[in-house]
């Protein structure tokens, strides 16, 4: 229900997860603006995009999230 950011690794892969919590209606998407590697970290910047102007939405509550699967790197993840 609440927004969250987390990482998980299994020695082969690194998973980066960003959730935006409960949103009224559907038609939401998540855009990844940046995902890049620095000397010390992996940086990710995402944005929640709502329904377009005049777009029909549902009455249901949704919880949009995105999971990125990367090759495992022993670096910290910075969420922007």
C-alpha positions as CSV (number, residue, x, y, z in Angstrom):
1,X,0.0,0.0,0.0
2,X,2.9,2.4,0.7
3,X,5.6,3.3,-1.8
4,X,8.8,1.3,-1.5
5,X,12.3,0.8,-2.9
6,X,14.4,-2.3,-2.4
7,X,17.1,-4.5,-3.8
8,X,17.7,-8.2,-3.6
9,X,20.5,-10.4,-4.9
10,X,21.0,-14.1,-5.3
11,X,24.7,-14.2,-6.2
12,X,23.9,-14.4,-10.0
13,X,21.4,-11.5,-10.3
14,X,20.6,-8.2,-8.7
15,X,16.9,-7.2,-8.6
16,X,16.0,-3.5,-8.2
17,X,12.3,-2.9,-7.2
18,X,10.4,0.4,-7.0
19,X,6.8,0.5,-6.0
20,X,4.5,3.5,-6.0
21,X,1.9,2.4,-3.4
22,X,-1.9,2.5,-3.9
23,X,-3.2,4.6,-6.8
24,X,-6.8,5.3,-7.5
25,X,-7.8,3.7,-10.9
26,X,-5.7,2.0,-13.5
27,X,-3.7,3.0,-16.6
28,X,-0.5,3.9,-14.6
29,X,2.9,3.1,-16.0
30,X,6.5,3.5,-14.7
31,X,9.2,5.2,-16.8
32,X,12.9,4.5,-16.2
33,X,14.6,7.8,-16.9
34,X,18.1,6.7,-16.0
35,X,19.9,3.5,-15.0
36,X,23.7,3.7,-15.0
37,X,26.8,2.5,-13.3
38,X,29.3,4.7,-11.6
39,X,32.6,3.8,-10.0
40,X,30.9,3.1,-6.6
41,X,27.2,2.5,-7.3
42,X,24.2,1.8,-9.6
43,X,21.9,4.7,-10.1
44,X,18.3,4.5,-11.0
45,X,15.7,7.2,-11.6
46,X,12.1,6.3,-12.2
47,X,8.8,8.2,-12.5
48,X,5.2,7.1,-12.1
49,X,3.1,8.2,-15.1
50,X,-0.6,8.6,-14.6
51,X,-3.5,8.1,-17.0
52,X,-3.4,10.4,-20.1
53,X,-5.7,13.4,-20.3
54,X,-9.2,12.1,-21.3
55,X,-8.1,8.5,-20.8
56,X,-10.8,6.2,-19.3
57,X,-9.7,4.6,-16.1
58,X,-11.1,1.9,-13.9
59,X,-12.4,2.3,-10.3
60,X,-10.1,-0.3,-9.0
61,X,-7.2,0.5,-6.7
62,X,-3.8,-0.5,-8.2
63,X,-0.3,-0.7,-6.8
64,X,2.1,-0.1,-9.7
65,X,5.7,-1.4,-9.4
66,X,8.6,-2.3,-11.6
67,X,11.3,-4.9,-11.1
68,X,14.6,-4.7,-13.0
69,X,16.8,-7.8,-13.2
70,X,20.5,-7.1,-13.7
71,X,23.7,-9.1,-13.6
72,X,25.0,-9.2,-10.1
73,X,27.3,-6.4,-9.2
74,X,28.8,-5.8,-5.8
75,X,27.7,-2.1,-5.7
76,X,25.2,-0.1,-3.7
77,X,22.1,1.1,-5.5
78,X,21.2,4.8,-5.4
79,X,17.5,5.7,-6.0
80,X,16.9,9.2,-7.4
